[in-house]
């Protein structure tokens, strides 16, 4: 009996490995956001049958109609996939029942207490568990704390009696997509995979190798989970250093951007990071909290992470202080002054406003009594507390009417020459005006 069971498990492993190698394995991607949709399209383009699962019915309908809401995926790519007959988008997680590989790409936000919120992972896991069958591989890509795959996901999936690593396969592979980055598309970004057993790692490696140029295997999921957190905590801490350096340089009457440019000429031992109005996006503001939370559970209180977070979180307040000082130089107060904010997305040339520091800057200015308008070609509407703002079209009259223009996101579509020519006062948090002859007053971060 035992020998028969071992033979069945060995056979299932070989069968799945062969199906992956032949691109005949059906791949289901749960969560079709900025990570899941590019991944689903990439697997389809590699020849795999793909099932995309998106519980947001509006998003699901949009994709079914051939319309993409993700910056890096064109409508044409979605339409071509839909027309192929080997790509389908559904809202019910039960649609993955017959899939050979299931990849979880759901959001992992923070609670108001800054603790991890794994609700989406738990929901996905419970849904998958109802349809889990022998010979499937389940891979978690959502960023989370070390131990989630083995301590949370595994027990839920195994509750029905199947054994992880033997009856089905389980691994973690952190997403590394940088939205809007044309230099590093999905295929060129090295993939890290860690399975709970060598067989799990081997299968996950083989699957991703069909769509990624280089896949690196690590010893277990905890290493892969921690690697992702280290990557973004590294960014957070170094951006915190850049932000503090900007504040120090202002006190010393030194141009921080020139300082960074000079330091970056060193060919070793230095990697330039840049100051800004704060941290934004889906990862960098959140991931250090995941690492800190897990460290505290293990009995260690992180210090460097906390200091960097504090510096980054104070930047919106620092920027509003610069606005107030610039208006004061004109003999004006923030109250009733016309402020034009350029860019509200968290980074250049994307529509994503999650955790965008620009929103906090605008919120603070509104609460101080300013009359704020904004321009952002990527974000037509913006909700600030109980107020909805509409994006304005950047034009010389709009610029001239503002008492202060604040560059918060340096979109390439902006006419910075027009800003330089027509603005009375500019607060530039992104060093966007440096190449232009500014007629009015300009304050760089």
NORVEN-V793652 format. One line per field, one symbol per residue. phi: phi as a letter, one per 20 degrees, with the letter a starting at -180 (. if undefined). Layout:
phi: ???
This chain:
phi: .ffffffffffffffffffffeldfedddeodefeffgfffffffeoefcdedcfffffgfgffendeddgedfgffffffgffndccdceefffegefeccdecdfcfdffemefdegfffffffffgfcfcgneddcedffbegoffeedfgfffefeofefncecccbcbffcfdgneffcfgfeegddcbefcgffffffffffffccfccdedfaffffffffffgefgfffffgfffffffffffelceffffffffffffbmbcfccfafqeboecgfdfgfffffffffencefdffffffffffefgfffffffffffffemcdfgmfeddedncffbfmcdfdglffgffffgffffenfddcbcbfecfcbecleddddfeefbgfffffefbddedceffffeffffffdffbcddecmeegedeeeeecdef
